Amino acid sequence: MPKSSSKAGKLARIVAVPSWRRALMRHRVAANVEHVGVLKRMPGLRTVIDVGANRGQFALTARHCHPDARVISFEPLSSAATIYRAVFDGDSRATVVNTALGPAPGEAVINVSGLDHSSSLLPITATQEALFPGTAQVGTETVRVSRLAEHVTAIERPALLKIDVQGFELQALAGCEDLLDSFDWVYVECSFMELYKGQAFADDIIAWLRERGFAISGVFDVAYDADGNAVQGDFLFVPRPAG
């Protein structure tokens, strides 16, 4: 499908949902409609831990697909977290914590991208900029880093852990390890090529989660370069059956 048609189709889906339409018109935040199919595979979802929330694009989709679920989001960029709060003003079931998640608490310098959703705690490579124009670094910001257990002690199930942190996925997972057994699904954006310097690749994420009892359930929304090489995709993991 041509890119323009794809954008038009996404816009049509957004304007058809009142909460998504309001977020777009008032705050210029577009719901991640591409995740609807995956979220619909999670019956009775009660908790969403949204790591790398940006302005609330995934949270909007999760709240629509699972209106009874609580969404707890984590976003290190202060400007993006401020917009998130405006988008969900009056919605007590969606909250954002202005921090990154990682193996150890402290502070870190984040590389701010020209498109803020592509900002990363790892250096942005020329490959990222070539494949996704406009994502080159434009500045830095010192941000807080936490472990998940510092902010969440009990997770109501069924629960989803979603991670989209621009190459920092393995470190973010390590920051959630204390509570990993509380999740029925883990949904991680994984890369097949180096978009951020020193990042883990898809096979690293798969191996790390396999060692902790999770297996791949599906791969979604795969992006390809002009030569047909897979760039990245969204990987869904579920706990392996015992025995």
Buried (B, 14 or more C-beta within 10 A) or exposed (E): EEEEEEEEEBBEBBEEBEBBBEBBEEBEBBBBBBBBEBBEBBEEBBBBBBBBBBBBBBBBBBBBBBEEBBBBBBBBBEEBBBBBBEBBEEBEBBBBBBBBBBBEEEEBEBBBBBBBBBBBBBEBBEBBBEBBEEBBBBEEBEBBBBBBEEBBEEBEEBBBBBBBBBBBBBBBBBBBBBBBEBBBBBBBBBBBBBBBBEBBBBEBBBEBBEEBBBEBBBEBEEBEEEEEEBBBBBBBBBBEEEE
